[in-house]
Amino acid sequence: MFQRTISRDEVKAVLAEGEVIAEYPNDRPYPSYLMLRVVNQRPIHVVAAMDADTQTAYVVTAYEPDLNLWQPDFKTRKQP
């Protein structure tokens, strides 16, 4: 996320107020989620895994979605 110039505060904003746009319940060791929020006028995706027992979120990755891969709503992947 730092290589992509996404700050911790931006990631925290996505985790706190973002919309879950995909769920990966079979991910291990914890289920994970793809979340979206527009922060400082730019869309940010965060993939986070959630340990339900400890209520701890682990950030897997954070990135700005590419319009070549995503629809303009940044919620829907384009079909190949």
N, C-alpha and C positions, 0 to 999 in steps of 0.2 A: 504494500500500500504506500510505503514511503517513496518507492521508485516511481509511483504513479502520482505523486504529490497529493495524496489523500491523507489528511491529518487524523489524529486520534479523535479529536472533537467531532469531525465529520462522521467518522465511523460510529461514534457514540450516538450521534443524532439519528443515524439510520437505524441502529439497534433499538433506540428508545421510541422512535416515532414512525419508523418505516413500515411499509406494507409488505407482507409476505406474498411473493408472487410465485414461488415454487417450494414444495416440500420434498425432502428426501428422507423418508422415515427409515429406510433400510441402511443408511450410512452408518459406519462403525468408526469409532466406538460409540458415537452418539448420533442421533438423528440431526440432520442439518436443514437449513432453510436459506433460500435466496430472497433477500429483501431489497426493496427499492425506496429511495427517498431523494427528492431534489433538495440539495443543500447548497446554499450560496449560488443559486441559479444554475447548478449543474446536477444532472442525475448521477446517482452513485448506487451501484449494486454492492451488497455485502453478503458473502456466504458465511454463515455462522453455525456451529454445532452447539447443541444445548444439552448439558448434563442436568436432567430433571431432578436428580437426587440432591444436588448441591446448588441448583439454580445458577449455574455458571455457564456463561456463553464463551465459546472459543471462536475467535475470528479465523476463518480459513483463508479468505482472500477478500479484497475490496478493489473495485475497478469502476471506471466510467464506461458504461455500455456503448458499444460501437454501433452506429446506425447501419452499417453494412450487415450486421448480424441481428439487430433488433428492430422491431417496428417503432414508429415515432413515439408510442406510449411508453417504450422501454420496458414493457411488461411481457410482450409477446415476441418470441423468437421468429425470425423470418424462416420460411421454408426453403430448403436448398433447391 
